[in-house]
């Protein structure tokens, strides 16, 4: 961050205001890119451990092939998606949507609602994003 601040203070401020959890995988609250590691060397070592005895040109060709396969697999999977959401996000939204089908919503004000769901009642304020269970 110090180097970024020296080069472009506005960019550094923007990045910090965005929140570290949005740009640093180590601080992300969820799994990103199917890789839960903050060490790219560890990821690559695991991916290429079979070719360590090859000459350097063979190692580089093997690494190129591994990365090419990763990109191909991700692209093929992405092309099969029917929404702009990932499969995990789509499933999570469908589960929440199915749960919400049984809820009854009663407006209190323009931004505040009473939500009833089989004995679980709560007040939801869309402005403050607060939920108060009764």
C-alpha positions as CSV (number, residue, x, y, z in Angstrom):
1,X,0.0,0.0,0.0
2,X,2.9,2.3,0.7
3,X,4.2,1.9,-2.8
4,X,0.7,2.5,-4.3
5,X,0.4,5.6,-2.2
6,X,3.7,6.9,-3.4
7,X,2.7,6.3,-7.0
8,X,-0.9,7.3,-7.0
9,X,-2.4,8.5,-3.7
10,X,-6.0,8.7,-5.2
11,X,-5.8,5.1,-6.2
12,X,-4.6,4.0,-2.8
13,X,-7.4,5.9,-1.1
14,X,-10.0,4.4,-3.5
15,X,-8.7,0.9,-2.8
16,X,-8.8,1.4,1.0
17,X,-12.3,2.9,0.9
18,X,-13.5,-0.1,-1.1
19,X,-12.5,-2.4,1.7
20,X,-9.7,-4.9,2.0
21,X,-12.1,-7.8,1.8
22,X,-13.0,-6.8,-1.8
23,X,-9.4,-6.9,-3.2
24,X,-7.4,-9.1,-0.9
25,X,-8.2,-12.8,-1.2
26,X,-6.8,-13.4,2.3
27,X,-9.5,-11.2,3.8
28,X,-12.3,-12.3,1.6
29,X,-15.3,-13.7,3.6
30,X,-15.9,-16.3,0.9
31,X,-14.1,-18.7,-1.4
32,X,-12.8,-17.0,-4.5
33,X,-11.7,-18.6,-7.7
34,X,-11.8,-22.1,-6.2
35,X,-8.4,-21.5,-4.6
36,X,-8.2,-21.0,-0.9
37,X,-4.5,-20.0,-0.7
38,X,-2.7,-16.7,-0.3
39,X,0.5,-18.2,-1.7
40,X,0.6,-18.5,-5.5
41,X,3.9,-20.4,-5.3
42,X,2.2,-23.1,-3.2
43,X,-0.6,-23.4,-5.8
44,X,1.8,-23.7,-8.7
45,X,4.0,-26.2,-6.9
46,X,1.1,-28.5,-6.3
47,X,0.0,-28.1,-9.9
48,X,3.4,-28.9,-11.5
49,X,5.0,-31.3,-9.0
50,X,4.9,-34.0,-11.7
51,X,7.3,-32.2,-14.1
52,X,10.0,-31.1,-11.7
53,X,12.6,-33.5,-13.3
54,X,12.1,-32.1,-16.8
55,X,14.5,-29.5,-18.4
56,X,13.3,-25.9,-17.9
57,X,11.7,-25.7,-21.3
58,X,9.7,-28.8,-20.5
59,X,8.6,-27.3,-17.1
60,X,7.6,-24.1,-18.8
61,X,5.6,-26.0,-21.4
62,X,3.9,-28.1,-18.7
63,X,3.0,-25.0,-16.7
64,X,1.6,-23.3,-19.9
65,X,-0.5,-26.4,-20.5
66,X,-1.8,-26.5,-16.9
67,X,-2.8,-22.8,-17.0
68,X,-4.4,-23.3,-20.4
69,X,-6.5,-26.2,-19.1
70,X,-7.6,-24.1,-16.1
71,X,-8.7,-21.3,-18.4
72,X,-10.4,-23.6,-20.8
73,X,-12.3,-25.4,-18.0
74,X,-13.4,-22.2,-16.5
75,X,-14.5,-20.8,-19.8
76,X,-16.4,-23.9,-20.8
77,X,-18.2,-23.9,-17.4
78,X,-19.0,-20.2,-17.8
79,X,-20.4,-20.7,-21.3
80,X,-22.9,-23.2,-19.9
81,X,-24.3,-20.8,-17.3
82,X,-27.8,-19.6,-18.1
83,X,-27.5,-16.5,-15.9
84,X,-24.8,-14.0,-15.1
85,X,-24.5,-15.6,-11.6
86,X,-22.2,-18.4,-10.7
87,X,-23.8,-21.7,-10.0
88,X,-23.2,-21.4,-6.3
89,X,-24.8,-17.9,-6.2
90,X,-27.7,-19.0,-8.3
91,X,-28.4,-22.0,-6.0
92,X,-28.1,-19.7,-2.9
93,X,-30.6,-17.3,-4.4
94,X,-33.0,-20.1,-5.3
95,X,-32.9,-21.4,-1.8
96,X,-33.7,-18.0,-0.3
97,X,-36.4,-17.5,-2.9
98,X,-38.0,-20.8,-2.0
99,X,-37.9,-19.9,1.7
100,X,-39.4,-16.4,1.0
101,X,-42.4,-17.9,-0.8
102,X,-44.0,-18.7,2.5
103,X,-43.4,-15.3,4.1
104,X,-46.1,-12.6,4.4
105,X,-45.0,-9.0,4.0
106,X,-47.0,-6.1,5.5
107,X,-45.9,-2.5,4.9
108,X,-45.4,-0.3,7.9
109,X,-43.9,2.7,6.1
110,X,-42.4,3.1,2.7
111,X,-39.1,1.5,3.7
112,X,-40.2,-0.6,6.8
113,X,-42.0,-3.9,6.6
114,X,-43.4,-6.5,9.0
115,X,-42.4,-10.0,7.8
116,X,-44.3,-13.0,9.1
117,X,-43.0,-16.5,8.6
118,X,-44.7,-19.3,10.6
119,X,-44.1,-17.9,14.0
120,X,-40.9,-16.0,13.1
121,X,-41.9,-12.3,12.9
122,X,-39.6,-9.5,12.3
123,X,-39.4,-5.9,11.2
124,X,-37.2,-5.0,8.3
125,X,-35.9,-1.5,7.5
126,X,-34.6,-1.2,4.0
127,X,-33.0,2.1,4.6
128,X,-30.8,1.1,7.5
129,X,-30.8,-2.6,6.5
130,X,-31.7,-3.5,10.1
131,X,-33.8,-6.6,11.0
132,X,-35.5,-6.7,14.4
133,X,-37.0,-10.1,15.3
134,X,-40.1,-10.2,17.6
